Amino acid sequence: MLRLFLLFIGGDRMAIVTVYVTLIIAGRRTLTQVPASIRTQVEADLVAMGVEVK
C-alpha cells in the first residue's frame, strides 16, 4: 500500500490510471471509487476502450 501511495505521489499517474481502469473492467471498483484527482483520466480511458461509463 505504501508503495502504491509513493508511486501516486511520485507523479506516475498513468500507472495508477491503468490500475483503476483494469479494476473497473473487472468489476472490482466503480468510477465513483476512483480518486477525484484521476477520475477524469480513468473515465476518458474507459470511453476510449468502448466501456460504458455509468
C-alpha positions in Angstrom: 0.0 0.0 0.0 2.8 2.4 0.9 4.5 1.6 -2.5 1.2 2.4 -4.3 1.0 5.7 -2.4 4.6 6.6 -3.2 4.0 5.8 -6.8 1.0 8.0 -6.9 2.8 10.9 -5.2 5.8 10.4 -7.4 3.9 11.5 -10.5 3.5 8.3 -12.3 -0.2 8.7 -12.6 -0.6 6.8 -15.8 0.2 3.5 -14.0 -2.4 4.3 -11.3 -5.0 5.2 -14.0 -4.3 1.9 -15.7 -4.8 0.0 -12.4 -8.2 1.7 -11.8 -9.3 1.1 -15.4 -8.4 -2.6 -15.0 -10.3 -2.8 -11.7 -13.4 -1.2 -13.1 -13.4 -3.5 -16.1 -13.0 -6.5 -13.8 -15.9 -5.2 -11.7 -13.9 -4.7 -8.6 -14.3 -0.9 -8.5 -16.7 1.7 -9.8 -15.9 5.1 -11.2 -17.2 6.7 -8.0 -14.5 4.8 -6.1 -11.7 6.4 -8.1 -9.9 9.3 -6.5 -11.2 12.6 -7.9 -7.7 13.7 -9.0 -7.6 11.0 -11.6 -11.3 10.2 -12.3 -11.4 12.2 -15.5 -8.4 10.4 -16.9 -9.9 7.0 -15.9 -13.2 7.9 -17.5 -11.5 9.0 -20.7 -9.6 5.7 -21.0 -12.7 3.7 -20.4 -14.6 5.7 -23.1 -11.7 5.2 -25.5 -11.9 1.5 -24.9 -15.6 1.4 -25.6 -16.5 0.6 -22.0 -19.9 2.0 -20.9 -19.4 4.6 -18.1 -22.3 5.0 -15.7 
